[in-house]
């Protein structure tokens, strides 16, 4: 391997190591500051589910992205919930608490 290639390899490895350390620091900081917006969501509550999926053939700006009603079947840790549709038998769906809001 030529001297130029060795220098290039060393510079790339050094920059990659610096980027990796910065990313790990960001991940740790975000994990410490993350507090899901539970809004008091508990097992058995009715909730709306935010689904930003684009449906082909529909006008995006007229679409209602909140789907519901769902019932929270089980809470998984501090950030996830397992929910089930109230009126259709679709099985359960595991989603983040960030995309749920209480159904009134």
Chimera marker file (.cmm) of the C-alpha trace (Angstrom):
<marker_set name="trace">
<marker id="1" x="0.000" y="0.000" z="0.000" r="1" g="1" b="0" radius="0.5"/>
<marker id="2" x="1.379" y="3.398" z="-0.935" r="1" g="1" b="0" radius="0.5"/>
<marker id="3" x="2.193" y="6.093" z="1.619" r="1" g="1" b="0" radius="0.5"/>
<marker id="4" x="-0.670" y="8.283" z="0.350" r="1" g="1" b="0" radius="0.5"/>
<marker id="5" x="-3.165" y="5.430" z="0.825" r="1" g="1" b="0" radius="0.5"/>
<marker id="6" x="-1.920" y="4.766" z="4.361" r="1" g="1" b="0" radius="0.5"/>
<marker id="7" x="-2.305" y="8.466" z="5.298" r="1" g="1" b="0" radius="0.5"/>
<marker id="8" x="-5.783" y="8.561" z="3.777" r="1" g="1" b="0" radius="0.5"/>
<marker id="9" x="-6.766" y="5.396" z="5.624" r="1" g="1" b="0" radius="0.5"/>
<marker id="10" x="-5.490" y="6.827" z="8.919" r="1" g="1" b="0" radius="0.5"/>
<marker id="11" x="-7.365" y="10.143" z="8.412" r="1" g="1" b="0" radius="0.5"/>
<marker id="12" x="-10.603" y="8.336" z="7.549" r="1" g="1" b="0" radius="0.5"/>
<marker id="13" x="-10.336" y="6.034" z="10.575" r="1" g="1" b="0" radius="0.5"/>
<marker id="14" x="-9.638" y="9.010" z="12.866" r="1" g="1" b="0" radius="0.5"/>
<marker id="15" x="-12.609" y="10.992" z="11.518" r="1" g="1" b="0" radius="0.5"/>
<marker id="16" x="-14.880" y="7.933" z="11.740" r="1" g="1" b="0" radius="0.5"/>
<marker id="17" x="-13.862" y="7.406" z="15.369" r="1" g="1" b="0" radius="0.5"/>
<marker id="18" x="-14.655" y="11.058" z="16.201" r="1" g="1" b="0" radius="0.5"/>
<marker id="19" x="-18.056" y="10.847" z="14.528" r="1" g="1" b="0" radius="0.5"/>
<marker id="20" x="-18.861" y="7.582" z="16.322" r="1" g="1" b="0" radius="0.5"/>
<marker id="21" x="-18.005" y="9.122" z="19.727" r="1" g="1" b="0" radius="0.5"/>
<marker id="22" x="-20.179" y="12.175" z="18.972" r="1" g="1" b="0" radius="0.5"/>
<marker id="23" x="-23.109" y="9.959" z="17.933" r="1" g="1" b="0" radius="0.5"/>
<marker id="24" x="-22.842" y="7.841" z="21.065" r="1" g="1" b="0" radius="0.5"/>
<marker id="25" x="-22.889" y="11.013" z="23.163" r="1" g="1" b="0" radius="0.5"/>
<marker id="26" x="-26.017" y="12.230" z="21.354" r="1" g="1" b="0" radius="0.5"/>
<marker id="27" x="-27.749" y="8.879" z="21.849" r="1" g="1" b="0" radius="0.5"/>
<marker id="28" x="-26.943" y="8.877" z="25.591" r="1" g="1" b="0" radius="0.5"/>
<marker id="29" x="-28.132" y="12.473" z="26.007" r="1" g="1" b="0" radius="0.5"/>
<marker id="30" x="-31.385" y="11.828" z="24.106" r="1" g="1" b="0" radius="0.5"/>
<marker id="31" x="-32.060" y="8.689" z="26.149" r="1" g="1" b="0" radius="0.5"/>
<marker id="32" x="-31.636" y="10.622" z="29.410" r="1" g="1" b="0" radius="0.5"/>
<marker id="33" x="-33.910" y="13.456" z="28.313" r="1" g="1" b="0" radius="0.5"/>
<marker id="34" x="-36.579" y="11.302" z="26.648" r="1" g="1" b="0" radius="0.5"/>
<marker id="35" x="-39.865" y="11.322" z="28.507" r="1" g="1" b="0" radius="0.5"/>
<marker id="36" x="-42.792" y="10.019" z="26.487" r="1" g="1" b="0" radius="0.5"/>
<marker id="37" x="-45.932" y="12.112" z="26.519" r="1" g="1" b="0" radius="0.5"/>
<marker id="38" x="-48.211" y="9.618" z="28.233" r="1" g="1" b="0" radius="0.5"/>
<marker id="39" x="-51.081" y="12.054" z="28.908" r="1" g="1" b="0" radius="0.5"/>
<marker id="40" x="-52.160" y="9.613" z="31.589" r="1" g="1" b="0" radius="0.5"/>
<marker id="41" x="-52.743" y="6.773" z="29.116" r="1" g="1" b="0" radius="0.5"/>
<marker id="42" x="-53.489" y="3.566" z="31.008" r="1" g="1" b="0" radius="0.5"/>
<marker id="43" x="-54.577" y="0.037" z="30.131" r="1" g="1" b="0" radius="0.5"/>
<marker id="44" x="-58.221" y="0.047" z="29.027" r="1" g="1" b="0" radius="0.5"/>
<marker id="45" x="-58.275" y="3.679" z="27.814" r="1" g="1" b="0" radius="0.5"/>
<marker id="46" x="-59.744" y="4.561" z="24.418" r="1" g="1" b="0" radius="0.5"/>
<marker id="47" x="-57.183" y="6.335" z="22.201" r="1" g="1" b="0" radius="0.5"/>
<marker id="48" x="-56.715" y="7.913" z="18.789" r="1" g="1" b="0" radius="0.5"/>
<marker id="49" x="-53.769" y="6.666" z="16.712" r="1" g="1" b="0" radius="0.5"/>
<marker id="50" x="-51.786" y="9.063" z="14.477" r="1" g="1" b="0" radius="0.5"/>
<marker id="51" x="-50.939" y="7.395" z="11.151" r="1" g="1" b="0" radius="0.5"/>
<marker id="52" x="-49.106" y="9.641" z="8.647" r="1" g="1" b="0" radius="0.5"/>
<marker id="53" x="-49.272" y="7.006" z="5.877" r="1" g="1" b="0" radius="0.5"/>
<marker id="54" x="-50.060" y="8.371" z="2.419" r="1" g="1" b="0" radius="0.5"/>
<marker id="55" x="-52.882" y="6.532" z="0.665" r="1" g="1" b="0" radius="0.5"/>
<marker id="56" x="-52.419" y="6.437" z="-3.118" r="1" g="1" b="0" radius="0.5"/>
<marker id="57" x="-55.191" y="8.155" z="-5.052" r="1" g="1" b="0" radius="0.5"/>
<marker id="58" x="-56.284" y="10.454" z="-2.217" r="1" g="1" b="0" radius="0.5"/>
<marker id="59" x="-55.654" y="14.145" z="-1.650" r="1" g="1" b="0" radius="0.5"/>
<marker id="60" x="-53.074" y="14.445" z="1.114" r="1" g="1" b="0" radius="0.5"/>
<marker id="61" x="-54.221" y="17.789" z="2.533" r="1" g="1" b="0" radius="0.5"/>
<marker id="62" x="-57.799" y="16.600" z="3.123" r="1" g="1" b="0" radius="0.5"/>
<marker id="63" x="-56.821" y="13.369" z="4.880" r="1" g="1" b="0" radius="0.5"/>
<marker id="64" x="-57.504" y="12.910" z="8.591" r="1" g="1" b="0" radius="0.5"/>
<marker id="65" x="-54.415" y="11.258" z="10.058" r="1" g="1" b="0" radius="0.5"/>
<marker id="66" x="-56.000" y="10.345" z="13.409" r="1" g="1" b="0" radius="0.5"/>
<marker id="67" x="-57.512" y="6.852" z="13.339" r="1" g="1" b="0" radius="0.5"/>
<marker id="68" x="-59.654" y="5.362" z="16.056" r="1" g="1" b="0" radius="0.5"/>
<marker id="69" x="-61.012" y="4.303" z="18.252" r="1" g="1" b="0" radius="0.5"/>
<marker id="70" x="-58.531" y="1.880" z="19.736" r="1" g="1" b="0" radius="0.5"/>
<marker id="71" x="-58.301" y="0.469" z="23.242" r="1" g="1" b="0" radius="0.5"/>
<marker id="72" x="-54.960" y="0.133" z="25.043" r="1" g="1" b="0" radius="0.5"/>
<marker id="73" x="-54.545" y="-3.580" z="25.643" r="1" g="1" b="0" radius="0.5"/>
<marker id="74" x="-51.170" y="-3.538" z="27.424" r="1" g="1" b="0" radius="0.5"/>
<marker id="75" x="-48.337" y="-1.087" z="28.198" r="1" g="1" b="0" radius="0.5"/>
<marker id="76" x="-44.863" y="-2.283" z="27.244" r="1" g="1" b="0" radius="0.5"/>
<marker id="77" x="-42.277" y="-0.380" z="29.247" r="1" g="1" b="0" radius="0.5"/>
<marker id="78" x="-42.425" y="3.411" z="29.395" r="1" g="1" b="0" radius="0.5"/>
<marker id="79" x="-42.708" y="4.198" z="25.706" r="1" g="1" b="0" radius="0.5"/>
<marker id="80" x="-44.785" y="1.499" z="23.976" r="1" g="1" b="0" radius="0.5"/>
<marker id="81" x="-48.396" y="0.399" z="24.073" r="1" g="1" b="0" radius="0.5"/>
<marker id="82" x="-50.181" y="-2.566" z="22.572" r="1" g="1" b="0" radius="0.5"/>
<marker id="83" x="-53.596" y="-1.539" z="21.271" r="1" g="1" b="0" radius="0.5"/>
<marker id="84" x="-56.602" y="-3.200" z="19.700" r="1" g="1" b="0" radius="0.5"/>
<marker id="85" x="-59.269" y="-1.664" z="17.443" r="1" g="1" b="0" radius="0.5"/>
<marker id="86" x="-62.616" y="-1.307" z="19.185" r="1" g="1" b="0" radius="0.5"/>
<marker id="87" x="-64.936" y="-2.246" z="16.323" r="1" g="1" b="0" radius="0.5"/>
<marker id="88" x="-62.842" y="-4.427" z="14.011" r="1" g="1" b="0" radius="0.5"/>
<marker id="89" x="-61.008" y="-7.634" z="14.812" r="1" g="1" b="0" radius="0.5"/>
<marker id="90" x="-57.561" y="-6.689" z="13.478" r="1" g="1" b="0" radius="0.5"/>
<marker id="91" x="-55.424" y="-8.186" z="16.220" r="1" g="1" b="0" radius="0.5"/>
<marker id="92" x="-53.091" y="-6.069" z="18.322" r="1" g="1" b="0" radius="0.5"/>
<marker id="93" x="-50.663" y="-3.392" z="17.173" r="1" g="1" b="0" radius="0.5"/>
<marker id="94" x="-47.630" y="-2.164" z="19.125" r="1" g="1" b="0" radius="0.5"/>
<marker id="95" x="-47.017" y="1.579" z="18.784" r="1" g="1" b="0" radius="0.5"/>
<marker id="96" x="-45.159" y="4.387" z="20.525" r="1" g="1" b="0" radius="0.5"/>
<marker id="97" x="-47.061" y="6.406" z="23.109" r="1" g="1" b="0" radius="0.5"/>
<marker id="98" x="-46.002" y="9.512" z="21.173" r="1" g="1" b="0" radius="0.5"/>
<marker id="99" x="-48.548" y="8.733" z="18.420" r="1" g="1" b="0" radius="0.5"/>
<marker id="100" x="-51.493" y="8.216" z="20.766" r="1" g="1" b="0" radius="0.5"/>
<marker id="101" x="-53.908" y="10.666" z="22.333" r="1" g="1" b="0" radius="0.5"/>
<marker id="102" x="-56.917" y="10.082" z="24.525" r="1" g="1" b="0" radius="0.5"/>
<marker id="103" x="-60.223" y="9.477" z="22.760" r="1" g="1" b="0" radius="0.5"/>
<marker id="104" x="-63.090" y="11.664" z="24.050" r="1" g="1" b="0" radius="0.5"/>
<link id1="1" id2="2" r="1" g="1" b="0" radius="0.2"/>
<link id1="2" id2="3" r="1" g="1" b="0" radius="0.2"/>
<link id1="3" id2="4" r="1" g="1" b="0" radius="0.2"/>
<link id1="4" id2="5" r="1" g="1" b="0" radius="0.2"/>
<link id1="5" id2="6" r="1" g="1" b="0" radius="0.2"/>
<link id1="6" id2="7" r="1" g="1" b="0" radius="0.2"/>
<link id1="7" id2="8" r="1" g="1" b="0" radius="0.2"/>
<link id1="8" id2="9" r="1" g="1" b="0" radius="0.2"/>
<link id1="9" id2="10" r="1" g="1" b="0" radius="0.2"/>
<link id1="10" id2="11" r="1" g="1" b="0" radius="0.2"/>
<link id1="11" id2="12" r="1" g="1" b="0" radius="0.2"/>
<link id1="12" id2="13" r="1" g="1" b="0" radius="0.2"/>
<link id1="13" id2="14" r="1" g="1" b="0" radius="0.2"/>
<link id1="14" id2="15" r="1" g="1" b="0" radius="0.2"/>
<link id1="15" id2="16" r="1" g="1" b="0" radius="0.2"/>
<link id1="16" id2="17" r="1" g="1" b="0" radius="0.2"/>
<link id1="17" id2="18" r="1" g="1" b="0" radius="0.2"/>
<link id1="18" id2="19" r="1" g="1" b="0" radius="0.2"/>
<link id1="19" id2="20" r="1" g="1" b="0" radius="0.2"/>
<link id1="20" id2="21" r="1" g="1" b="0" radius="0.2"/>
<link id1="21" id2="22" r="1" g="1" b="0" radius="0.2"/>
<link id1="22" id2="23" r="1" g="1" b="0" radius="0.2"/>
<link id1="23" id2="24" r="1" g="1" b="0" radius="0.2"/>
<link id1="24" id2="25" r="1" g="1" b="0" radius="0.2"/>
<link id1="25" id2="26" r="1" g="1" b="0" radius="0.2"/>
<link id1="26" id2="27" r="1" g="1" b="0" radius="0.2"/>
<link id1="27" id2="28" r="1" g="1" b="0" radius="0.2"/>
<link id1="28" id2="29" r="1" g="1" b="0" radius="0.2"/>
<link id1="29" id2="30" r="1" g="1" b="0" radius="0.2"/>
<link id1="30" id2="31" r="1" g="1" b="0" radius="0.2"/>
<link id1="31" id2="32" r="1" g="1" b="0" radius="0.2"/>
<link id1="32" id2="33" r="1" g="1" b="0" radius="0.2"/>
<link id1="33" id2="34" r="1" g="1" b="0" radius="0.2"/>
<link id1="34" id2="35" r="1" g="1" b="0" radius="0.2"/>
<link id1="35" id2="36" r="1" g="1" b="0" radius="0.2"/>
<link id1="36" id2="37" r="1" g="1" b="0" radius="0.2"/>
<link id1="37" id2="38" r="1" g="1" b="0" radius="0.2"/>
<link id1="38" id2="39" r="1" g="1" b="0" radius="0.2"/>
<link id1="39" id2="40" r="1" g="1" b="0" radius="0.2"/>
<link id1="40" id2="41" r="1" g="1" b="0" radius="0.2"/>
<link id1="41" id2="42" r="1" g="1" b="0" radius="0.2"/>
<link id1="42" id2="43" r="1" g="1" b="0" radius="0.2"/>
<link id1="43" id2="44" r="1" g="1" b="0" radius="0.2"/>
<link id1="44" id2="45" r="1" g="1" b="0" radius="0.2"/>
<link id1="45" id2="46" r="1" g="1" b="0" radius="0.2"/>
<link id1="46" id2="47" r="1" g="1" b="0" radius="0.2"/>
<link id1="47" id2="48" r="1" g="1" b="0" radius="0.2"/>
<link id1="48" id2="49" r="1" g="1" b="0" radius="0.2"/>
<link id1="49" id2="50" r="1" g="1" b="0" radius="0.2"/>
<link id1="50" id2="51" r="1" g="1" b="0" radius="0.2"/>
<link id1="51" id2="52" r="1" g="1" b="0" radius="0.2"/>
<link id1="52" id2="53" r="1" g="1" b="0" radius="0.2"/>
<link id1="53" id2="54" r="1" g="1" b="0" radius="0.2"/>
<link id1="54" id2="55" r="1" g="1" b="0" radius="0.2"/>
<link id1="55" id2="56" r="1" g="1" b="0" radius="0.2"/>
<link id1="56" id2="57" r="1" g="1" b="0" radius="0.2"/>
<link id1="57" id2="58" r="1" g="1" b="0" radius="0.2"/>
<link id1="58" id2="59" r="1" g="1" b="0" radius="0.2"/>
<link id1="59" id2="60" r="1" g="1" b="0" radius="0.2"/>
<link id1="60" id2="61" r="1" g="1" b="0" radius="0.2"/>
<link id1="61" id2="62" r="1" g="1" b="0" radius="0.2"/>
<link id1="62" id2="63" r="1" g="1" b="0" radius="0.2"/>
<link id1="63" id2="64" r="1" g="1" b="0" radius="0.2"/>
<link id1="64" id2="65" r="1" g="1" b="0" radius="0.2"/>
<link id1="65" id2="66" r="1" g="1" b="0" radius="0.2"/>
<link id1="66" id2="67" r="1" g="1" b="0" radius="0.2"/>
<link id1="67" id2="68" r="1" g="1" b="0" radius="0.2"/>
<link id1="68" id2="69" r="1" g="1" b="0" radius="0.2"/>
<link id1="69" id2="70" r="1" g="1" b="0" radius="0.2"/>
<link id1="70" id2="71" r="1" g="1" b="0" radius="0.2"/>
<link id1="71" id2="72" r="1" g="1" b="0" radius="0.2"/>
<link id1="72" id2="73" r="1" g="1" b="0" radius="0.2"/>
<link id1="73" id2="74" r="1" g="1" b="0" radius="0.2"/>
<link id1="74" id2="75" r="1" g="1" b="0" radius="0.2"/>
<link id1="75" id2="76" r="1" g="1" b="0" radius="0.2"/>
<link id1="76" id2="77" r="1" g="1" b="0" radius="0.2"/>
<link id1="77" id2="78" r="1" g="1" b="0" radius="0.2"/>
<link id1="78" id2="79" r="1" g="1" b="0" radius="0.2"/>
<link id1="79" id2="80" r="1" g="1" b="0" radius="0.2"/>
<link id1="80" id2="81" r="1" g="1" b="0" radius="0.2"/>
<link id1="81" id2="82" r="1" g="1" b="0" radius="0.2"/>
<link id1="82" id2="83" r="1" g="1" b="0" radius="0.2"/>
<link id1="83" id2="84" r="1" g="1" b="0" radius="0.2"/>
<link id1="84" id2="85" r="1" g="1" b="0" radius="0.2"/>
<link id1="85" id2="86" r="1" g="1" b="0" radius="0.2"/>
<link id1="86" id2="87" r="1" g="1" b="0" radius="0.2"/>
<link id1="87" id2="88" r="1" g="1" b="0" radius="0.2"/>
<link id1="88" id2="89" r="1" g="1" b="0" radius="0.2"/>
<link id1="89" id2="90" r="1" g="1" b="0" radius="0.2"/>
<link id1="90" id2="91" r="1" g="1" b="0" radius="0.2"/>
<link id1="91" id2="92" r="1" g="1" b="0" radius="0.2"/>
<link id1="92" id2="93" r="1" g="1" b="0" radius="0.2"/>
<link id1="93" id2="94" r="1" g="1" b="0" radius="0.2"/>
<link id1="94" id2="95" r="1" g="1" b="0" radius="0.2"/>
<link id1="95" id2="96" r="1" g="1" b="0" radius="0.2"/>
<link id1="96" id2="97" r="1" g="1" b="0" radius="0.2"/>
<link id1="97" id2="98" r="1" g="1" b="0" radius="0.2"/>
<link id1="98" id2="99" r="1" g="1" b="0" radius="0.2"/>
<link id1="99" id2="100" r="1" g="1" b="0" radius="0.2"/>
<link id1="100" id2="101" r="1" g="1" b="0" radius="0.2"/>
<link id1="101" id2="102" r="1" g="1" b="0" radius="0.2"/>
<link id1="102" id2="103" r="1" g="1" b="0" radius="0.2"/>
<link id1="103" id2="104" r="1" g="1" b="0" radius="0.2"/>
</marker_set>
